Amino acid sequence: MIRKLFFTFFLFGLFASSVYGQDSLAYKSKFQFRIMGGANIPIIKLTQGTPLDDLLLYNDYTYYWQLFSFSYFFSKHWGIEINLHGATSEGLAKRPNNFHESMKSEYSDKYYVHSFSTDYNYSENVLTGSVPRCYLSAVYRWETNKFYLYPKLSIGMTWITIDKNSVELKEKNSNNEYKVSFSSQKRINTYLTFAHSVSTGYKIFKWFYVNADVTLSYFKTNIEFKKDFQNLYTKESTLEYFDYKKDVLTLSLGIGLIFAL
């Protein structure tokens, strides 16, 4: 019996020494650079399904990519990360036309919609409707020689650009003309954003990893739109206000590569 126990503890000691040796060899990198892309899937949406959505250069369903991502590990298990995200959707380029069509649908019974203008030049913006976001993250690191897991807590900023659109109306069976304008107090709105994420993957080489990310992010908007219905002859105006005060919760799924030094 004593021999069996001794042999069992001896094997356990060999296994523990082997695991410790592998563990100590795993935590070699101090610097990491990432490239990644993925999809943003809304859990709580910002858009409301109204024509005002077409003034937001933001979509709840978007593709994202990391424009810059850098990590520094100052100890075996702890590090910090800085990254900058961009996100876009093909549907954003159609927003001005969608807005124009919605105005025609709303006013065509009484008016001719005979001009339209937008404040944002979509044709000259290569990253149409890009929604930038940046994070500063605290990273916990667990690694073996082949696999790794990095839970992260992040704080950052999200920027949303607001378009300014207007239409001119001519009243049917009349010479009266009107201008309907939509605007917000700020052209670019900035929101404090919180996120929790987990990165995991496989080490192909000691300096080259494949990576998968799951991120849950939250921010709260406070956007106020003003609608100005103005008689172009009398200059009289009727003002209405609409709020986008909403909690926005998004699940992001991404895949990419890590270069470790």
PyRosetta script that sets phi, psi and omega in degrees:
from pyrosetta import init, pose_from_sequence

init()
pose = pose_from_sequence("MIRKLFFTFFLFGLFASSVYGQDSLAYKSKFQFRIMGGANIPIIKLTQGTPLDDLLLYNDYTYYWQLFSFSYFFSKHWGIEINLHGATSEGLAKRPNNFHESMKSEYSDKYYVHSFSTDYNYSENVLTGSVPRCYLSAVYRWETNKFYLYPKLSIGMTWITIDKNSVELKEKNSNNEYKVSFSSQKRINTYLTFAHSVSTGYKIFKWFYVNADVTLSYFKTNIEFKKDFQNLYTKESTLEYFDYKKDVLTLSLGIGLIFAL")
pose.set_psi(1, -44.2)
pose.set_omega(1, 179.8)
pose.set_phi(2, -63.3)
pose.set_psi(2, -39.4)
pose.set_omega(2, 178.3)
pose.set_phi(3, -62.1)
pose.set_psi(3, -41.2)
pose.set_omega(3, 179.4)
pose.set_phi(4, -63.8)
pose.set_psi(4, -43.3)
pose.set_omega(4, 178.9)
pose.set_phi(5, -64.0)
pose.set_psi(5, -43.2)
pose.set_omega(5, 179.0)
pose.set_phi(6, -60.9)
pose.set_psi(6, -43.3)
pose.set_omega(6, -179.1)
pose.set_phi(7, -65.9)
pose.set_psi(7, -38.3)
pose.set_omega(7, 178.9)
pose.set_phi(8, -63.8)
pose.set_psi(8, -47.6)
pose.set_omega(8, 179.1)
pose.set_phi(9, -65.9)
pose.set_psi(9, -33.3)
pose.set_omega(9, 178.3)
pose.set_phi(10, -64.7)
pose.set_psi(10, -45.0)
pose.set_omega(10, 177.6)
pose.set_phi(11, -65.3)
pose.set_psi(11, -40.3)
pose.set_omega(11, 178.2)
pose.set_phi(12, -62.1)
pose.set_psi(12, -40.0)
pose.set_omega(12, 178.6)
pose.set_phi(13, -64.3)
pose.set_psi(13, -39.9)
pose.set_omega(13, 176.5)
pose.set_phi(14, -63.6)
pose.set_psi(14, -42.9)
pose.set_omega(14, 179.8)
pose.set_phi(15, -64.0)
pose.set_psi(15, -44.3)
pose.set_omega(15, -179.4)
pose.set_phi(16, -64.1)
pose.set_psi(16, -40.7)
pose.set_omega(16, 178.6)
pose.set_phi(17, -64.1)
pose.set_psi(17, -38.5)
pose.set_omega(17, 179.2)
pose.set_phi(18, -65.8)
pose.set_psi(18, -44.8)
pose.set_omega(18, 179.5)
pose.set_phi(19, -63.4)
pose.set_psi(19, -42.4)
pose.set_omega(19, 179.7)
pose.set_phi(20, -63.1)
pose.set_psi(20, -40.9)
pose.set_omega(20, 178.5)
pose.set_phi(21, -63.0)
pose.set_psi(21, -43.4)
pose.set_omega(21, 177.5)
pose.set_phi(22, -64.4)
pose.set_psi(22, -40.7)
pose.set_omega(22, -178.5)
pose.set_phi(23, -63.8)
pose.set_psi(23, -41.5)
pose.set_omega(23, -178.6)
pose.set_phi(24, -68.6)
pose.set_psi(24, -29.2)
pose.set_omega(24, 178.5)
pose.set_phi(25, -78.7)
pose.set_psi(25, -20.6)
pose.set_omega(25, -173.2)
pose.set_phi(26, -72.6)
pose.set_psi(26, -35.0)
pose.set_omega(26, -171.3)
pose.set_phi(27, -92.1)
pose.set_psi(27, 67.9)
pose.set_omega(27, -175.9)
pose.set_phi(28, -100.6)
pose.set_psi(28, -36.7)
pose.set_omega(28, -172.7)
pose.set_phi(29, -75.0)
pose.set_psi(29, 141.9)
pose.set_omega(29, 172.7)
pose.set_phi(30, -108.8)
pose.set_psi(30, -27.3)
pose.set_omega(30, -177.2)
pose.set_phi(31, -123.8)
pose.set_psi(31, 139.9)
pose.set_omega(31, 177.2)
pose.set_phi(32, -137.6)
pose.set_psi(32, 140.0)
pose.set_omega(32, 174.6)
pose.set_phi(33, -121.2)
pose.set_psi(33, 140.3)
pose.set_omega(33, -174.8)
pose.set_phi(34, -125.9)
pose.set_psi(34, 147.5)
pose.set_omega(34, 163.7)
pose.set_phi(35, -126.4)
pose.set_psi(35, 137.8)
pose.set_omega(35, -171.7)
pose.set_phi(36, -159.8)
pose.set_psi(36, 150.3)
pose.set_omega(36, 171.8)
pose.set_phi(37, -143.5)
pose.set_psi(37, 159.5)
pose.set_omega(37, -178.8)
pose.set_phi(38, -175.4)
pose.set_psi(38, -159.6)
pose.set_omega(38, -176.0)
pose.set_phi(39, -127.7)
pose.set_psi(39, 142.0)
pose.set_omega(39, 172.5)
pose.set_phi(40, -100.1)
pose.set_psi(40, 125.2)
pose.set_omega(40, -177.2)
pose.set_phi(41, -119.3)
pose.set_psi(41, 118.9)
pose.set_omega(41, -175.3)
pose.set_phi(42, -74.0)
pose.set_psi(42, 138.0)
pose.set_omega(42, 168.6)
pose.set_phi(43, -99.7)
pose.set_psi(43, -44.4)
pose.set_omega(43, 169.7)
pose.set_phi(44, -121.6)
pose.set_psi(44, 120.3)
pose.set_omega(44, -172.9)
pose.set_phi(45, -83.9)
pose.set_psi(45, 154.6)
pose.set_omega(45, 169.1)
pose.set_phi(46, -87.9)
pose.set_psi(46, -44.9)
pose.set_omega(46, -176.4)
pose.set_phi(47, -67.6)
pose.set_psi(47, 150.6)
pose.set_omega(47, -172.2)
pose.set_phi(48, -117.1)
pose.set_psi(48, -0.9)
pose.set_omega(48, 180.0)
pose.set_phi(49, 78.5)
pose.set_psi(49, 28.4)
pose.set_omega(49, 179.1)
pose.set_phi(50, -121.5)
pose.set_psi(50, 166.7)
pose.set_omega(50, 176.4)
pose.set_phi(51, -56.3)
pose.set_psi(51, -24.8)
pose.set_omega(51, 178.5)
pose.set_phi(52, -63.5)
pose.set_psi(52, -25.0)
pose.set_omega(52, 176.7)
pose.set_phi(53, -56.8)
pose.set_psi(53, -31.5)
pose.set_omega(53, -176.8)
pose.set_phi(54, -73.4)
pose.set_psi(54, -6.3)
pose.set_omega(54, 174.6)
pose.set_phi(55, -90.1)
pose.set_psi(55, -11.8)
pose.set_omega(55, -179.8)
pose.set_phi(56, -91.2)
pose.set_psi(56, 125.5)
pose.set_omega(56, 171.8)
pose.set_phi(57, -86.4)
pose.set_psi(57, 59.9)
pose.set_omega(57, -175.6)
pose.set_phi(58, -152.0)
pose.set_psi(58, 141.3)
pose.set_omega(58, 174.3)
pose.set_phi(59, -132.8)
pose.set_psi(59, 143.2)
pose.set_omega(59, -179.6)
pose.set_phi(60, -69.9)
pose.set_psi(60, -36.4)
pose.set_omega(60, 176.7)
pose.set_phi(61, -99.0)
pose.set_psi(61, 112.4)
pose.set_omega(61, -177.7)
pose.set_phi(62, -141.4)
pose.set_psi(62, 165.2)
pose.set_omega(62, 168.0)
pose.set_phi(63, -100.8)
pose.set_psi(63, 142.9)
pose.set_omega(63, -179.8)
pose.set_phi(64, -127.8)
pose.set_psi(64, 161.0)
pose.set_omega(64, 174.1)
pose.set_phi(65, -145.3)
pose.set_psi(65, 154.0)
pose.set_omega(65, 177.0)
pose.set_phi(66, -91.4)
pose.set_psi(66, 113.7)
pose.set_omega(66, 178.4)
pose.set_phi(67, -73.5)
pose.set_psi(67, -31.3)
pose.set_omega(67, 179.3)
pose.set_phi(68, -156.7)
pose.set_psi(68, 134.0)
pose.set_omega(68, 177.2)
pose.set_phi(69, -148.9)
pose.set_psi(69, 125.3)
pose.set_omega(69, -176.7)
pose.set_phi(70, -140.3)
pose.set_psi(70, 134.1)
pose.set_omega(70, 177.9)
pose.set_phi(71, -123.5)
pose.set_psi(71, 143.5)
pose.set_omega(71, 174.9)
pose.set_phi(72, -130.7)
pose.set_psi(72, 124.9)
pose.set_omega(72, 178.8)
pose.set_phi(73, -104.7)
pose.set_psi(73, 112.6)
pose.set_omega(73, -177.1)
pose.set_phi(74, -90.2)
pose.set_psi(74, -6.9)
pose.set_omega(74, 174.4)
pose.set_phi(75, -147.4)
pose.set_psi(75, -178.7)
pose.set_omega(75, -176.9)
pose.set_phi(76, -60.1)
pose.set_psi(76, -41.7)
pose.set_omega(76, -172.6)
pose.set_phi(77, -112.2)
pose.set_psi(77, -9.3)
pose.set_omega(77, -172.3)
pose.set_phi(78, -124.6)
pose.set_psi(78, 145.1)
pose.set_omega(78, 177.8)
pose.set_phi(79, -158.0)
pose.set_psi(79, 178.6)
pose.set_omega(79, 175.3)
pose.set_phi(80, -126.0)
pose.set_psi(80, 154.1)
pose.set_omega(80, -179.0)
pose.set_phi(81, -137.4)
pose.set_psi(81, 141.4)
pose.set_omega(81, 173.7)
pose.set_phi(82, -123.0)
pose.set_psi(82, 129.9)
pose.set_omega(82, 175.6)
pose.set_phi(83, -146.7)
pose.set_psi(83, 155.3)
pose.set_omega(83, 179.6)
pose.set_phi(84, -125.0)
pose.set_psi(84, 125.8)
pose.set_omega(84, -179.2)
pose.set_phi(85, -108.4)
pose.set_psi(85, 150.4)
pose.set_omega(85, 165.9)
pose.set_phi(86, -126.4)
pose.set_psi(86, 150.2)
pose.set_omega(86, 179.4)
pose.set_phi(87, -141.7)
pose.set_psi(87, 144.8)
pose.set_omega(87, -178.5)
pose.set_phi(88, -151.0)
pose.set_psi(88, 164.5)
pose.set_omega(88, 178.4)
pose.set_phi(89, -146.8)
pose.set_psi(89, 137.9)
pose.set_omega(89, -180.0)
pose.set_phi(90, -60.6)
pose.set_psi(90, -30.0)
pose.set_omega(90, -177.7)
pose.set_phi(91, -65.6)
pose.set_psi(91, -21.3)
pose.set_omega(91, -177.9)
pose.set_phi(92, -65.5)
pose.set_psi(92, -30.9)
pose.set_omega(92, -179.6)
pose.set_phi(93, -67.1)
pose.set_psi(93, -18.6)
pose.set_omega(93, -179.0)
pose.set_phi(94, -91.7)
pose.set_psi(94, -2.4)
pose.set_omega(94, -175.0)
pose.set_phi(95, -57.5)
pose.set_psi(95, -45.4)
pose.set_omega(95, -179.5)
pose.set_phi(96, -59.7)
pose.set_psi(96, -42.9)
pose.set_omega(96, 178.3)
pose.set_phi(97, -66.0)
pose.set_psi(97, -39.2)
pose.set_omega(97, 177.8)
pose.set_phi(98, -62.2)
pose.set_psi(98, -40.8)
pose.set_omega(98, 179.3)
pose.set_phi(99, -64.2)
pose.set_psi(99, -44.5)
pose.set_omega(99, 179.6)
pose.set_phi(100, -60.0)
pose.set_psi(100, -44.8)
pose.set_omega(100, -180.0)
pose.set_phi(101, -65.2)
pose.set_psi(101, -36.2)
pose.set_omega(101, 178.6)
pose.set_phi(102, -68.0)
pose.set_psi(102, -35.4)
pose.set_omega(102, 176.6)
pose.set_phi(103, -67.7)
pose.set_psi(103, -40.3)
pose.set_omega(103, 176.7)
pose.set_phi(104, -62.4)
pose.set_psi(104, -40.7)
pose.set_omega(104, 179.5)
pose.set_phi(105, -66.1)
pose.set_psi(105, -37.0)
pose.set_omega(105, -177.5)
pose.set_phi(106, -75.6)
pose.set_psi(106, -35.4)
pose.set_omega(106, -170.5)
pose.set_phi(107, -112.8)
pose.set_psi(107, -1.4)
pose.set_omega(107, -172.1)
pose.set_phi(108, -67.4)
pose.set_psi(108, -18.4)
pose.set_omega(108, 179.1)
pose.set_phi(109, -66.9)
pose.set_psi(109, -36.0)
pose.set_omega(109, -175.4)
pose.set_phi(110, -114.1)
pose.set_psi(110, -16.7)
pose.set_omega(110, -172.2)
pose.set_phi(111, -134.6)
pose.set_psi(111, 158.1)
pose.set_omega(111, 167.1)
pose.set_phi(112, -96.8)
pose.set_psi(112, 127.0)
pose.set_omega(112, 177.1)
pose.set_phi(113, -91.6)
pose.set_psi(113, 100.8)
pose.set_omega(113, -168.9)
pose.set_phi(114, -114.2)
pose.set_psi(114, 3.9)
pose.set_omega(114, 170.3)
pose.set_phi(115, -156.8)
pose.set_psi(115, 157.4)
pose.set_omega(115, -175.4)
pose.set_phi(116, -152.1)
pose.set_psi(116, 141.0)
pose.set_omega(116, 177.3)
pose.set_phi(117, -141.5)
pose.set_psi(117, 150.8)
pose.set_omega(117, 176.4)
pose.set_phi(118, -131.6)
pose.set_psi(118, 146.6)
pose.set_omega(118, -175.5)
pose.set_phi(119, -86.4)
pose.set_psi(119, -10.7)
pose.set_omega(119, -173.6)
pose.set_phi(120, -110.5)
pose.set_psi(120, 127.9)
pose.set_omega(120, -177.7)
pose.set_phi(121, -89.9)
pose.set_psi(121, 93.6)
pose.set_omega(121, -178.0)
pose.set_phi(122, -67.7)
pose.set_psi(122, -38.2)
pose.set_omega(122, -173.5)
pose.set_phi(123, -65.2)
pose.set_psi(123, -26.6)
pose.set_omega(123, -178.4)
pose.set_phi(124, -95.1)
pose.set_psi(124, -4.7)
pose.set_omega(124, -179.8)
pose.set_phi(125, -98.1)
pose.set_psi(125, 111.3)
pose.set_omega(125, -177.2)
pose.set_phi(126, -63.8)
pose.set_psi(126, -42.8)
pose.set_omega(126, 178.9)
pose.set_phi(127, -94.7)
pose.set_psi(127, 70.1)
pose.set_omega(127, -172.9)
pose.set_phi(128, -57.0)
pose.set_psi(128, 123.0)
pose.set_omega(128, 176.7)
pose.set_phi(129, 71.0)
pose.set_psi(129, 22.6)
pose.set_omega(129, -178.5)
pose.set_phi(130, -60.6)
pose.set_psi(130, 135.1)
pose.set_omega(130, 178.7)
pose.set_phi(131, -115.0)
pose.set_psi(131, 95.4)
pose.set_omega(131, -177.5)
pose.set_phi(132, -74.6)
pose.set_psi(132, 149.0)
pose.set_omega(132, 178.0)
pose.set_phi(133, -149.1)
pose.set_psi(133, 137.5)
pose.set_omega(133, 177.5)
pose.set_phi(134, -127.2)
pose.set_psi(134, 151.1)
pose.set_omega(134, -178.5)
pose.set_phi(135, -135.7)
pose.set_psi(135, 147.5)
pose.set_omega(135, 164.1)
pose.set_phi(136, -117.8)
pose.set_psi(136, 124.6)
pose.set_omega(136, -170.3)
pose.set_phi(137, -125.2)
pose.set_psi(137, 145.0)
pose.set_omega(137, 166.5)
pose.set_phi(138, -94.6)
pose.set_psi(138, 129.1)
pose.set_omega(138, -173.0)
pose.set_phi(139, -119.5)
pose.set_psi(139, 130.1)
pose.set_omega(139, 169.0)
pose.set_phi(140, -100.7)
pose.set_psi(140, 137.3)
pose.set_omega(140, -173.8)
pose.set_phi(141, -117.9)
pose.set_psi(141, 126.4)
pose.set_omega(141, 169.6)
pose.set_phi(142, -126.5)
pose.set_psi(142, 127.4)
pose.set_omega(142, -174.9)
pose.set_phi(143, -140.3)
pose.set_psi(143, 151.8)
pose.set_omega(143, 162.0)
pose.set_phi(144, -119.0)
pose.set_psi(144, -171.7)
pose.set_omega(144, 179.0)
pose.set_phi(145, -66.2)
pose.set_psi(145, -23.5)
pose.set_omega(145, -175.1)
pose.set_phi(146, -121.0)
pose.set_psi(146, -27.0)
pose.set_omega(146, -175.4)
pose.set_phi(147, -122.3)
pose.set_psi(147, 161.6)
pose.set_omega(147, 179.0)
pose.set_phi(148, -152.2)
pose.set_psi(148, 159.5)
pose.set_omega(148, 177.5)
pose.set_phi(149, -144.8)
pose.set_psi(149, 124.3)
pose.set_omega(149, -178.2)
pose.set_phi(150, -125.1)
pose.set_psi(150, 91.5)
pose.set_omega(150, 169.8)
pose.set_phi(151, -70.8)
pose.set_psi(151, 145.2)
pose.set_omega(151, -176.2)
pose.set_phi(152, -139.6)
pose.set_psi(152, 143.8)
pose.set_omega(152, 167.8)
pose.set_phi(153, -116.9)
pose.set_psi(153, 130.2)
pose.set_omega(153, -170.7)
pose.set_phi(154, -131.2)
pose.set_psi(154, 150.2)
pose.set_omega(154, 170.4)
pose.set_phi(155, -132.7)
pose.set_psi(155, 140.9)
pose.set_omega(155, -176.7)
pose.set_phi(156, -164.8)
pose.set_psi(156, -159.8)
pose.set_omega(156, -177.2)
pose.set_phi(157, -133.7)
pose.set_psi(157, 145.9)
pose.set_omega(157, 172.8)
pose.set_phi(158, -122.3)
pose.set_psi(158, 134.1)
pose.set_omega(158, 179.8)
pose.set_phi(159, -111.5)
pose.set_psi(159, 131.1)
pose.set_omega(159, 177.3)
pose.set_phi(160, -125.1)
pose.set_psi(160, 124.6)
pose.set_omega(160, 178.2)
pose.set_phi(161, -91.3)
pose.set_psi(161, 141.7)
pose.set_omega(161, -178.7)
pose.set_phi(162, -113.0)
pose.set_psi(162, 130.5)
pose.set_omega(162, 176.9)
pose.set_phi(163, -82.5)
pose.set_psi(163, 160.9)
pose.set_omega(163, 176.4)
pose.set_phi(164, -126.0)
pose.set_psi(164, 111.2)
pose.set_omega(164, -174.3)
pose.set_phi(165, -118.9)
pose.set_psi(165, 155.3)
pose.set_omega(165, 176.2)
pose.set_phi(166, -151.8)
pose.set_psi(166, 154.5)
pose.set_omega(166, 174.5)
pose.set_phi(167, -132.9)
pose.set_psi(167, 149.5)
pose.set_omega(167, 174.0)
pose.set_phi(168, -109.0)
pose.set_psi(168, 136.5)
pose.set_omega(168, -175.6)
pose.set_phi(169, -119.6)
pose.set_psi(169, 140.3)
pose.set_omega(169, 171.2)
pose.set_phi(170, -115.3)
pose.set_psi(170, 123.0)
pose.set_omega(170, -177.4)
pose.set_phi(171, -68.5)
pose.set_psi(171, 134.9)
pose.set_omega(171, 179.4)
pose.set_phi(172, -68.4)
pose.set_psi(172, 141.7)
pose.set_omega(172, -179.6)
pose.set_phi(173, 59.1)
pose.set_psi(173, 32.7)
pose.set_omega(173, -179.4)
pose.set_phi(174, -160.7)
pose.set_psi(174, 162.9)
pose.set_omega(174, 175.2)
pose.set_phi(175, -97.7)
pose.set_psi(175, 4.1)
pose.set_omega(175, -178.5)
pose.set_phi(176, -70.6)
pose.set_psi(176, 137.3)
pose.set_omega(176, 177.4)
pose.set_phi(177, -127.3)
pose.set_psi(177, 147.2)
pose.set_omega(177, -175.8)
pose.set_phi(178, -135.8)
pose.set_psi(178, 158.2)
pose.set_omega(178, 173.4)
pose.set_phi(179, -126.8)
pose.set_psi(179, 128.7)
pose.set_omega(179, 178.1)
pose.set_phi(180, -111.1)
pose.set_psi(180, 117.3)
pose.set_omega(180, -176.5)
pose.set_phi(181, -118.6)
pose.set_psi(181, 142.1)
pose.set_omega(181, 176.3)
pose.set_phi(182, -122.7)
pose.set_psi(182, 131.0)
pose.set_omega(182, -179.2)
pose.set_phi(183, -152.0)
pose.set_psi(183, 171.0)
pose.set_omega(183, 175.0)
pose.set_phi(184, -131.4)
pose.set_psi(184, 165.7)
pose.set_omega(184, -178.1)
pose.set_phi(185, -65.4)
pose.set_psi(185, -36.8)
pose.set_omega(185, -177.7)
pose.set_phi(186, -119.9)
pose.set_psi(186, 138.2)
pose.set_omega(186, 175.1)
pose.set_phi(187, -73.6)
pose.set_psi(187, -41.1)
pose.set_omega(187, 178.3)
pose.set_phi(188, -119.7)
pose.set_psi(188, 124.7)
pose.set_omega(188, -178.9)
pose.set_phi(189, -108.6)
pose.set_psi(189, 134.9)
pose.set_omega(189, -176.9)
pose.set_phi(190, -116.5)
pose.set_psi(190, 133.6)
pose.set_omega(190, -175.5)
pose.set_phi(191, -132.4)
pose.set_psi(191, 133.4)
pose.set_omega(191, 174.6)
pose.set_phi(192, -64.7)
pose.set_psi(192, 132.1)
pose.set_omega(192, -173.3)
pose.set_phi(193, -127.9)
pose.set_psi(193, 135.4)
pose.set_omega(193, 177.7)
pose.set_phi(194, -115.1)
pose.set_psi(194, 144.1)
pose.set_omega(194, -178.2)
pose.set_phi(195, -147.2)
pose.set_psi(195, 148.4)
pose.set_omega(195, 169.9)
pose.set_phi(196, -125.5)
pose.set_psi(196, 132.5)
pose.set_omega(196, -176.6)
pose.set_phi(197, -144.0)
pose.set_psi(197, 164.0)
pose.set_omega(197, 175.7)
pose.set_phi(198, -135.7)
pose.set_psi(198, 128.5)
pose.set_omega(198, 173.2)
pose.set_phi(199, -109.0)
pose.set_psi(199, 137.8)
pose.set_omega(199, 177.4)
pose.set_phi(200, -148.4)
pose.set_psi(200, 160.9)
pose.set_omega(200, 179.2)
pose.set_phi(201, 171.8)
pose.set_psi(201, -161.0)
pose.set_omega(201, -172.6)
pose.set_phi(202, -128.7)
pose.set_psi(202, 137.6)
pose.set_omega(202, 179.3)
pose.set_phi(203, -89.2)
pose.set_psi(203, 106.5)
pose.set_omega(203, 177.0)
pose.set_phi(204, -70.8)
pose.set_psi(204, -47.2)
pose.set_omega(204, 171.3)
pose.set_phi(205, -130.2)
pose.set_psi(205, 172.8)
pose.set_omega(205, -178.1)
pose.set_phi(206, -65.9)
pose.set_psi(206, -19.0)
pose.set_omega(206, -178.5)
pose.set_phi(207, -116.3)
pose.set_psi(207, 6.7)
pose.set_omega(207, -173.8)
pose.set_phi(208, -142.6)
pose.set_psi(208, 115.6)
pose.set_omega(208, -176.8)
pose.set_phi(209, -120.8)
pose.set_psi(209, 150.1)
pose.set_omega(209, 164.4)
pose.set_phi(210, -95.2)
pose.set_psi(210, 145.4)
pose.set_omega(210, -167.0)
pose.set_phi(211, -138.3)
pose.set_psi(211, 145.2)
pose.set_omega(211, 172.5)
pose.set_phi(212, -131.3)
pose.set_psi(212, 137.9)
pose.set_omega(212, -178.0)
pose.set_phi(213, -121.8)
pose.set_psi(213, 141.0)
pose.set_omega(213, 168.7)
pose.set_phi(214, -126.7)
pose.set_psi(214, 124.2)
pose.set_omega(214, -174.9)
pose.set_phi(215, -131.8)
pose.set_psi(215, 136.0)
pose.set_omega(215, 172.0)
pose.set_phi(216, -115.9)
pose.set_psi(216, 119.0)
pose.set_omega(216, -176.0)
pose.set_phi(217, -123.2)
pose.set_psi(217, 153.5)
pose.set_omega(217, -176.9)
pose.set_phi(218, -141.8)
pose.set_psi(218, 136.8)
pose.set_omega(218, 166.0)
pose.set_phi(219, -150.5)
pose.set_psi(219, 163.0)
pose.set_omega(219, -178.0)
pose.set_phi(220, -121.7)
pose.set_psi(220, 128.0)
pose.set_omega(220, -178.6)
pose.set_phi(221, -93.7)
pose.set_psi(221, 159.0)
pose.set_omega(221, 175.1)
pose.set_phi(222, -146.7)
pose.set_psi(222, 73.1)
pose.set_omega(222, -176.7)
pose.set_phi(223, -107.6)
pose.set_psi(223, 131.2)
pose.set_omega(223, 176.1)
pose.set_phi(224, -118.5)
pose.set_psi(224, 122.7)
pose.set_omega(224, 176.4)
pose.set_phi(225, -98.8)
pose.set_psi(225, 142.1)
pose.set_omega(225, 175.8)
pose.set_phi(226, -113.7)
pose.set_psi(226, 130.9)
pose.set_omega(226, 175.1)
pose.set_phi(227, -110.1)
pose.set_psi(227, 122.2)
pose.set_omega(227, -177.6)
pose.set_phi(228, -115.7)
pose.set_psi(228, 110.7)
pose.set_omega(228, 177.3)
pose.set_phi(229, -101.0)
pose.set_psi(229, 105.6)
pose.set_omega(229, -170.3)
pose.set_phi(230, -116.2)
pose.set_psi(230, 133.3)
pose.set_omega(230, 171.1)
pose.set_phi(231, -79.8)
pose.set_psi(231, 119.6)
pose.set_omega(231, -174.2)
pose.set_phi(232, -71.8)
pose.set_psi(232, -16.9)
pose.set_omega(232, 178.4)
pose.set_phi(233, -89.5)
pose.set_psi(233, -50.0)
pose.set_omega(233, -176.0)
pose.set_phi(234, -88.6)
pose.set_psi(234, -15.6)
pose.set_omega(234, -177.8)
pose.set_phi(235, 66.6)
pose.set_psi(235, 14.4)
pose.set_omega(235, 175.9)
pose.set_phi(236, -77.5)
pose.set_psi(236, 143.2)
pose.set_omega(236, -176.4)
pose.set_phi(237, -128.3)
pose.set_psi(237, 146.0)
pose.set_omega(237, 171.4)
pose.set_phi(238, -117.6)
pose.set_psi(238, 123.6)
pose.set_omega(238, -175.1)
pose.set_phi(239, -107.4)
pose.set_psi(239, 139.3)
pose.set_omega(239, 172.7)
pose.set_phi(240, -131.9)
pose.set_psi(240, 150.6)
pose.set_omega(240, -179.0)
pose.set_phi(241, -126.0)
pose.set_psi(241, 141.8)
pose.set_omega(241, -178.3)
pose.set_phi(242, -134.1)
pose.set_psi(242, 137.5)
pose.set_omega(242, -176.5)
pose.set_phi(243, -108.3)
pose.set_psi(243, 141.6)
pose.set_omega(243, 167.2)
pose.set_phi(244, -117.6)
pose.set_psi(244, 69.2)
pose.set_omega(244, 175.7)
pose.set_phi(245, -99.6)
pose.set_psi(245, 96.4)
pose.set_omega(245, -171.4)
pose.set_phi(246, -138.8)
pose.set_psi(246, 148.6)
pose.set_omega(246, 168.1)
pose.set_phi(247, -83.7)
pose.set_psi(247, 131.1)
pose.set_omega(247, -178.7)
pose.set_phi(248, -117.8)
pose.set_psi(248, 117.8)
pose.set_omega(248, -179.2)
pose.set_phi(249, -121.1)
pose.set_psi(249, 126.3)
pose.set_omega(249, -171.9)
pose.set_phi(250, -133.2)
pose.set_psi(250, 137.2)
pose.set_omega(250, 172.6)
pose.set_phi(251, -101.9)
pose.set_psi(251, 126.3)
pose.set_omega(251, -179.9)
pose.set_phi(252, -117.0)
pose.set_psi(252, 132.1)
pose.set_omega(252, 178.7)
pose.set_phi(253, -121.1)
pose.set_psi(253, 127.6)
pose.set_omega(253, -176.4)
pose.set_phi(254, -143.6)
pose.set_psi(254, 158.0)
pose.set_omega(254, 174.2)
pose.set_phi(255, -133.0)
pose.set_psi(255, 153.7)
pose.set_omega(255, -178.7)
pose.set_phi(256, -177.0)
pose.set_psi(256, -158.8)
pose.set_omega(256, -176.9)
pose.set_phi(257, -130.2)
pose.set_psi(257, 149.6)
pose.set_omega(257, 175.6)
pose.set_phi(258, -122.1)
pose.set_psi(258, 134.1)
pose.set_omega(258, 173.4)
pose.set_phi(259, -111.2)
pose.set_psi(259, 117.0)
pose.set_omega(259, -173.8)
pose.set_phi(260, -106.9)
pose.set_psi(260, 141.1)
pose.set_omega(260, 177.4)
pose.set_phi(261, -126.6)
pose.dump_pdb("model.pdb")
